[in-house]
Amino acid sequence: MKKIAFASVLLLAACKPAEAPKAPESAKGGPPPMPPYQMRAELPSGDRQSAGRDGEELFSNRCGACHLAGGMGTNLLTKQRVAAGEPPENGLLAHRKDLTVSYVKGVVRNGKMAMPRLTRVDVTDAELDSIARYLGKAGE
């Protein structure tokens, strides 16, 4: 047993230490552009509890990671809409005409299918009102 342990130590001592991987060199034209779902708008300034904030900017910031072009929510909704015989553009929530304010609020607060519910810490009631008015173009 001592011979095996000694041989292991000699073997490890003879090995070269592994070199750290090197970062890939950047492309000549710079980094590739970011996908749309990663280019969210800045969070609008002001009190998160105040009413009347820009719904489009809030949607981009709070919901854009999943619901802008290329996001997981958009991809799932596009597959679902195409399977129902609708155009793929209906996968983007901002293009839909069938959303109502109460439907948007219900889905955000309760979740639906792959979308988790969002708490009032994630999206305040005032922010959700603005987002729902932006998306609920069809009205109620």
Buried (B, 14 or more C-beta within 10 A) or exposed (E): EEEEEEEEEEEEEEEEEEEEEEEEEEEEEEEEEEEBBEEBBEBBEEEBEEEEBBBBBBBBBBBBBBBBBEBEBBBBBBEEBEEEEBEEEBBBBBEBEEBBBEBBBBBBBEEEEEBEEBEEEEBBEBBBBBBBBBBBBEEE
